[in-house]
Amino acid sequence: MLMALGRFPFSLSTIAHDELSRRTAWRHATSQRVGARDATQYVGPGEETIGFGGTAHAELTDGRASLDQLREMAGTGQSWPLVDGAGTVFGAFVIQTLDEKHKALFPDGTPRAIEFSIDLLRVDG
């Protein structure tokens, strides 16, 4: 297993990602001063987002079913714990977006490959 979002495992048998990006921000309030740079004060953590993507191949997995399961999870509005295969707990995340692109279609329209990307937003609680 590469990663798990709640009960959904990202693996070769479901869908596997081949890239991951993580962005963490911190908030600083500013106050203008005459003749000097603005004064700043740290006010706490800001947004944390994780995005990852990959390609699901029909020979290995039913990517459509896995992506539909993720859509159902996103539709609940719930947050889900995100844990990687090494046991690192990233926190609780909601699914913000799920993009997919069907490629190399069979004669009946079934994709041989589905490129996907998922964007997650960390939430507290």
TIFIVEX-212710 format. One record per residue: residue in one letter; x, y, z negated of N, C-alpha, C, O in turn. Coordinates in nm, 2 decimals. Atoms other than C-alpha are relative to their C-alpha. Layout:
REC rest  neast nnorth    nup caeast canorth   caup  ceast cnorth    cup  oeast onorth    oup
REC    A      X      Y      Z      X       Y      Z      X      Y      Z      X      Y      Z
...
END
This chain:
REC rest  neast nnorth    nup caeast canorth   caup  ceast cnorth    cup  oeast onorth    oup
REC    M   0.08  -0.12   0.00   0.00    0.00   0.00   0.09   0.12   0.00   0.18   0.14  -0.08
REC    L  -0.08  -0.13  -0.01   0.14    0.34   0.10  -0.05   0.10  -0.10   0.02   0.17  -0.17
REC    M   0.06  -0.09   0.08  -0.11    0.54  -0.10  -0.14  -0.04  -0.03  -0.20  -0.11   0.05
REC    A   0.14   0.03   0.02  -0.45    0.52  -0.26  -0.07   0.13  -0.04  -0.02   0.21  -0.12
REC    L   0.08  -0.12   0.04  -0.72    0.79  -0.29  -0.13  -0.06  -0.06  -0.21  -0.11   0.01
REC    G   0.10   0.07   0.07  -0.96    0.66  -0.55   0.00  -0.15   0.03   0.11  -0.21   0.01
REC    R   0.00   0.15  -0.03  -1.07    0.31  -0.44   0.05  -0.03   0.14   0.06  -0.15   0.18
REC    F  -0.04   0.02  -0.14  -0.95    0.36  -0.08   0.16  -0.01   0.01   0.23   0.09  -0.02
REC    P  -0.14   0.01  -0.02  -0.60    0.22  -0.01   0.04   0.03   0.15  -0.02  -0.02   0.24
REC    F  -0.06  -0.02  -0.13  -0.40    0.35   0.28   0.11  -0.10   0.02   0.21  -0.10  -0.05
REC    S  -0.09   0.11  -0.02  -0.22    0.05   0.42  -0.01  -0.05   0.14  -0.10   0.01   0.22
REC    L   0.01   0.05  -0.14  -0.16   -0.15   0.74  -0.14  -0.06   0.03  -0.18  -0.06   0.14
REC    S   0.13   0.07  -0.02  -0.49   -0.33   0.69  -0.12   0.10   0.01  -0.23   0.06   0.05
REC    T   0.10  -0.11  -0.01  -0.69    0.00   0.66   0.04   0.10   0.11   0.03   0.08   0.23
REC    I  -0.07  -0.09  -0.09  -0.52    0.30   0.81   0.13   0.05  -0.07   0.12   0.07  -0.19
REC    A  -0.13  -0.03   0.06  -0.16    0.39   0.75   0.05   0.14   0.06   0.04   0.16   0.18
REC    H  -0.05  -0.13  -0.04  -0.02    0.74   0.76   0.15  -0.01   0.03   0.22  -0.09  -0.03
REC    D  -0.15   0.00  -0.02   0.33    0.82   0.90   0.06   0.13  -0.03   0.18   0.15   0.00
REC    E  -0.06  -0.13   0.04   0.37    1.17   0.78  -0.09   0.05  -0.12  -0.21   0.03  -0.13
REC    L   0.06  -0.06   0.12   0.28    1.36   0.46   0.06   0.14  -0.02   0.18   0.15  -0.02
REC    S  -0.05  -0.13   0.04   0.30    1.73   0.37  -0.07   0.04  -0.13  -0.19   0.01  -0.15
REC    R   0.06  -0.04   0.13   0.25    1.88   0.03   0.04   0.15  -0.02   0.15   0.19   0.00
REC    R  -0.02  -0.14   0.02   0.21    2.25  -0.05  -0.05   0.04  -0.14  -0.17   0.01  -0.17
REC    T   0.03  -0.04   0.13   0.21    2.39  -0.40   0.02   0.15  -0.01   0.12   0.20   0.03
REC    A  -0.01  -0.15   0.02   0.15    2.76  -0.49  -0.02   0.04  -0.14  -0.08  -0.04  -0.22
REC    W   0.02  -0.06   0.13   0.17    2.97  -0.80  -0.04   0.14   0.01  -0.01   0.21   0.11
REC    R   0.06  -0.13  -0.01  -0.02    3.29  -0.87   0.08   0.10  -0.09   0.11   0.07  -0.20
REC    H  -0.06  -0.11   0.07   0.14    3.62  -0.97  -0.08   0.12   0.03  -0.11   0.17   0.14
REC    A   0.08  -0.12  -0.01  -0.07    3.93  -1.04   0.10   0.11   0.01   0.21   0.11  -0.05
REC    T  -0.08  -0.11  -0.02   0.08    4.26  -0.93  -0.07   0.13  -0.05  -0.19   0.14  -0.04
REC    S   0.04  -0.13   0.04   0.05    4.61  -1.06   0.09   0.11   0.06   0.21   0.10   0.04
REC    Q  -0.09  -0.10  -0.06   0.17    4.91  -0.87   0.06   0.10  -0.10   0.01   0.13  -0.20
REC    R  -0.07  -0.09   0.08   0.43    5.14  -1.01   0.06   0.11   0.09   0.09   0.08   0.21
REC    V  -0.05  -0.11  -0.08   0.55    5.48  -0.89   0.15  -0.01   0.00   0.21  -0.02  -0.10
REC    G  -0.15   0.00  -0.01   0.90    5.48  -0.75   0.07  -0.13  -0.03   0.19  -0.13  -0.04
REC    A  -0.06   0.13   0.03   0.96    5.11  -0.82  -0.09  -0.11   0.07  -0.20  -0.09   0.11
REC    R   0.07   0.12  -0.05   0.86    4.77  -0.70  -0.12  -0.03  -0.09  -0.12   0.01  -0.21
REC    D   0.11   0.04   0.09   0.53    4.64  -0.82   0.04  -0.09  -0.11   0.13  -0.17  -0.10
REC    A  -0.02   0.09   0.11   0.53    4.48  -1.16  -0.08  -0.13   0.03  -0.19  -0.13   0.08
REC    T   0.07   0.13  -0.02   0.44    4.11  -1.15  -0.01  -0.07  -0.13   0.07  -0.06  -0.23
REC    Q   0.02   0.08   0.12   0.30    3.87  -1.41  -0.05  -0.14   0.05  -0.15  -0.14   0.13
REC    Y   0.04   0.14  -0.04   0.27    3.49  -1.37  -0.13  -0.02  -0.07  -0.15   0.00  -0.19
REC    V   0.14   0.02   0.05  -0.10    3.40  -1.41  -0.04  -0.14   0.01  -0.15  -0.18  -0.03
REC    G   0.03   0.14   0.00  -0.09    3.03  -1.35   0.01  -0.07   0.14   0.06  -0.01   0.23
REC    P  -0.02   0.07  -0.12  -0.09    2.76  -1.09  -0.10   0.04   0.11  -0.21   0.09   0.07
REC    G   0.09  -0.03  -0.11  -0.24    2.82  -0.75  -0.05  -0.12   0.07  -0.06  -0.23   0.01
REC    E   0.05   0.11  -0.07  -0.37    2.59  -0.48   0.11  -0.10   0.03   0.23  -0.07   0.04
REC    E  -0.09   0.11  -0.04  -0.21    2.25  -0.42  -0.07  -0.08   0.11  -0.18  -0.13   0.09
REC    T   0.06   0.07  -0.11  -0.28    2.08  -0.09   0.09  -0.11   0.05   0.21  -0.10   0.04
REC    I  -0.08   0.11  -0.06  -0.17    1.75   0.06  -0.07  -0.04   0.13  -0.19  -0.05   0.14
REC    G   0.05   0.04  -0.13  -0.21    1.66   0.43   0.08  -0.11   0.05   0.21  -0.12   0.03
REC    F  -0.07   0.11  -0.06  -0.12    1.34   0.60  -0.08  -0.05   0.12  -0.20  -0.03   0.14
REC    G   0.06   0.05  -0.12  -0.18    1.17   0.93   0.07  -0.11   0.06   0.18  -0.15   0.01
REC    G  -0.06   0.11  -0.06  -0.11    0.88   1.15  -0.08  -0.05   0.11  -0.17   0.02   0.16
REC    T   0.07   0.06  -0.11  -0.24    0.65   1.42  -0.05  -0.14  -0.05   0.04  -0.22  -0.09
REC    A   0.06   0.13   0.03  -0.47    0.35   1.36  -0.01  -0.07   0.14  -0.08  -0.02   0.23
REC    H   0.01   0.08  -0.13  -0.43    0.08   1.64  -0.10  -0.11  -0.02  -0.10  -0.18  -0.12
REC    A   0.11   0.10   0.01  -0.72   -0.15   1.72   0.06  -0.14  -0.02  -0.01  -0.22  -0.07
REC    E  -0.06   0.13   0.02  -0.48   -0.45   1.73   0.03  -0.03  -0.15   0.04  -0.15  -0.18
REC    L  -0.03   0.02   0.14  -0.41   -0.40   1.36  -0.11   0.02  -0.10  -0.11  -0.05  -0.20
REC    T   0.10  -0.04   0.10  -0.71   -0.25   1.20  -0.13   0.06   0.07  -0.12   0.09   0.18
REC    D   0.11  -0.07  -0.05  -1.06   -0.12   1.24   0.00   0.14  -0.06  -0.06   0.17  -0.16
REC    G  -0.02  -0.14   0.04  -0.97    0.25   1.21  -0.14   0.07  -0.02  -0.15   0.16  -0.11
REC    R   0.13  -0.07   0.01  -1.33    0.36   1.27  -0.07  -0.03  -0.14  -0.12   0.07  -0.20
REC    A   0.06   0.04   0.13  -1.46    0.17   0.96   0.07   0.07  -0.12   0.00   0.12  -0.21
REC    S  -0.08  -0.06   0.11  -1.18    0.31   0.74  -0.03   0.15   0.00  -0.05   0.21  -0.11
REC    L   0.02  -0.14  -0.01  -1.24    0.67   0.86  -0.15   0.03  -0.05  -0.17   0.13  -0.11
REC    D   0.14  -0.02   0.05  -1.62    0.63   0.80  -0.01  -0.02  -0.15  -0.08   0.06  -0.21
REC    Q   0.00   0.01   0.14  -1.55    0.51   0.45   0.05   0.13  -0.07   0.00   0.17  -0.17
REC    L  -0.05  -0.12   0.05  -1.34    0.82   0.39  -0.10   0.12   0.01  -0.11   0.20  -0.08
REC    R   0.10  -0.10  -0.02  -1.62    1.04   0.53  -0.11  -0.01  -0.11  -0.16   0.09  -0.16
REC    E   0.09   0.02   0.11  -1.86    0.88   0.28   0.05   0.05  -0.13  -0.02   0.12  -0.21
REC    M  -0.06  -0.05   0.12  -1.62    0.96   0.00  -0.01   0.15  -0.01  -0.04   0.21  -0.11
REC    A   0.00  -0.15   0.00  -1.59    1.32   0.11  -0.14   0.06  -0.02  -0.16   0.16  -0.08
REC    G   0.14  -0.04   0.01  -1.97    1.35   0.14  -0.05   0.00  -0.14  -0.16   0.07  -0.17
REC    T   0.05   0.00   0.14  -2.01    1.28  -0.23   0.04   0.13  -0.08  -0.02   0.17  -0.18
REC    G  -0.05  -0.12   0.07  -1.81    1.60  -0.32   0.08  -0.03  -0.12   0.13   0.06  -0.19
REC    Q  -0.08   0.04   0.12  -1.63    1.40  -0.59   0.15   0.02   0.02   0.20   0.02   0.14
REC    S  -0.15   0.00  -0.01  -1.26    1.43  -0.67   0.04  -0.14  -0.03  -0.02  -0.22  -0.09
REC    W  -0.05   0.13   0.01  -1.05    1.12  -0.65   0.15   0.01  -0.04   0.22   0.10   0.01
REC    P  -0.14   0.00   0.03  -0.71    1.03  -0.80   0.08  -0.04   0.12   0.04  -0.13   0.19
REC    L  -0.10   0.03  -0.11  -0.42    1.02  -0.55   0.12  -0.06  -0.06   0.19   0.01  -0.14
REC    V  -0.11   0.07   0.05  -0.15    0.77  -0.62   0.08  -0.06   0.11   0.02  -0.12   0.20
REC    D  -0.08   0.06  -0.10   0.14    0.66  -0.40   0.04  -0.14  -0.03   0.02  -0.18  -0.15
REC    G  -0.03   0.14   0.02   0.27    0.31  -0.36   0.11  -0.02  -0.11   0.12  -0.13  -0.16
REC    A  -0.10   0.01   0.11   0.56    0.38  -0.61  -0.06   0.03  -0.13   0.01   0.02  -0.23
REC    G   0.06  -0.02   0.13   0.31    0.47  -0.88  -0.01   0.15  -0.04  -0.06   0.18  -0.15
REC    T   0.01  -0.14   0.03   0.34    0.85  -0.86  -0.14   0.05   0.01  -0.21   0.03   0.11
REC    V   0.14  -0.05   0.01   0.01    1.01  -0.97   0.01   0.15   0.04   0.07   0.23  -0.03
REC    F  -0.01  -0.14  -0.04  -0.04    1.34  -0.78  -0.11   0.09  -0.06  -0.09   0.21  -0.07
REC    G   0.11  -0.07   0.06  -0.36    1.44  -0.96  -0.14  -0.04   0.07  -0.14  -0.13   0.15
REC    A   0.13   0.02  -0.06  -0.73    1.46  -0.86  -0.02   0.09   0.12   0.01   0.21   0.11
REC    F   0.01  -0.08  -0.13  -0.81    1.57  -0.50  -0.14  -0.02   0.06  -0.20  -0.13   0.04
REC    V   0.12   0.01  -0.08  -1.12    1.64  -0.29   0.05  -0.01   0.14   0.15   0.05   0.18
REC    I  -0.03   0.00  -0.14  -1.12    1.57   0.08  -0.06   0.12   0.06  -0.18   0.14   0.06
REC    Q   0.04  -0.12  -0.07  -1.14    1.90   0.27  -0.04  -0.02   0.14  -0.14   0.02   0.19
REC    T   0.02   0.02  -0.14  -1.11    1.79   0.63   0.05  -0.14   0.04   0.14  -0.19  -0.02
REC    L  -0.04   0.13  -0.06  -1.08    1.47   0.83  -0.02   0.01   0.15  -0.13   0.03   0.20
REC    D   0.00  -0.01  -0.14  -0.99    1.49   1.19   0.04  -0.13   0.07   0.13  -0.20   0.01
REC    E  -0.04   0.12  -0.07  -0.97    1.21   1.44   0.00   0.03   0.15  -0.08   0.11   0.20
REC    K  -0.01  -0.01  -0.14  -0.88    1.18   1.81   0.01  -0.15   0.06   0.10  -0.22   0.03
REC    H   0.00   0.14  -0.06  -0.97    0.86   2.01   0.08   0.00   0.12   0.06   0.09   0.21
REC    K  -0.09   0.00  -0.12  -0.72    0.76   2.27   0.00  -0.14   0.06  -0.03  -0.24  -0.01
REC    A  -0.02   0.13  -0.07  -0.66    0.48   2.53  -0.13  -0.08  -0.02  -0.12  -0.19  -0.08
REC    L   0.13   0.07   0.03  -1.03    0.37   2.54  -0.01  -0.13   0.08   0.03  -0.14   0.20
REC    F   0.04   0.12  -0.07  -1.14    0.02   2.63  -0.12   0.03   0.09  -0.18   0.14   0.08
REC    P   0.11  -0.03  -0.09  -1.41    0.00   2.91  -0.13   0.03  -0.07  -0.22   0.10  -0.02
REC    D   0.12  -0.03   0.08  -1.69    0.01   2.64   0.01   0.12  -0.08  -0.09   0.15  -0.15
REC    G  -0.02  -0.13   0.08  -1.55    0.33   2.49   0.06  -0.02  -0.13   0.09   0.08  -0.20
REC    T  -0.07   0.02   0.13  -1.39    0.17   2.19   0.15   0.04   0.01   0.21   0.01   0.11
REC    P  -0.13  -0.05  -0.01  -1.06    0.34   2.12   0.11  -0.11  -0.04   0.09  -0.19  -0.13
REC    R  -0.12   0.08   0.03  -0.73    0.14   2.13   0.08   0.06  -0.12   0.14  -0.01  -0.19
REC    A  -0.08  -0.07   0.11  -0.58    0.40   1.90  -0.08   0.12  -0.04  -0.15   0.19   0.04
REC    I   0.06  -0.12   0.06  -0.72    0.67   1.67   0.10   0.08  -0.08   0.16   0.03  -0.18
REC    E  -0.09  -0.09   0.08  -0.50    0.96   1.56  -0.09   0.07  -0.10  -0.20   0.11  -0.07
REC    F   0.08  -0.06   0.11  -0.62    1.10   1.23   0.09   0.09  -0.08   0.21   0.07  -0.09
REC    S  -0.06  -0.08   0.10  -0.53    1.37   0.98  -0.10   0.03  -0.10  -0.22   0.05  -0.08
REC    I   0.09  -0.02   0.11  -0.67    1.43   0.64   0.07   0.11  -0.09   0.19   0.11  -0.11
REC    D  -0.05  -0.11   0.09  -0.64    1.75   0.42  -0.07  -0.02  -0.13  -0.19  -0.02  -0.14
REC    L   0.05   0.01   0.13  -0.68    1.72   0.05   0.03   0.13  -0.08   0.13   0.19  -0.06
REC    L  -0.02  -0.11   0.09  -0.72    1.99  -0.22  -0.01  -0.05  -0.14  -0.10  -0.12  -0.18
REC    R  -0.01   0.04   0.14  -0.62    1.94  -0.58  -0.10   0.08  -0.08  -0.12   0.20  -0.06
REC    V   0.10  -0.06   0.09  -0.89    2.01  -0.84   0.03  -0.04  -0.14   0.09  -0.15  -0.16
REC    D  -0.02   0.03   0.14  -0.87    2.02  -1.21  -0.13  -0.07  -0.06  -0.24  -0.04  -0.01
REC    G   0.11   0.07   0.06  -1.09    1.80  -1.43  -0.03  -0.12   0.07  -0.13  -0.19   0.03
END
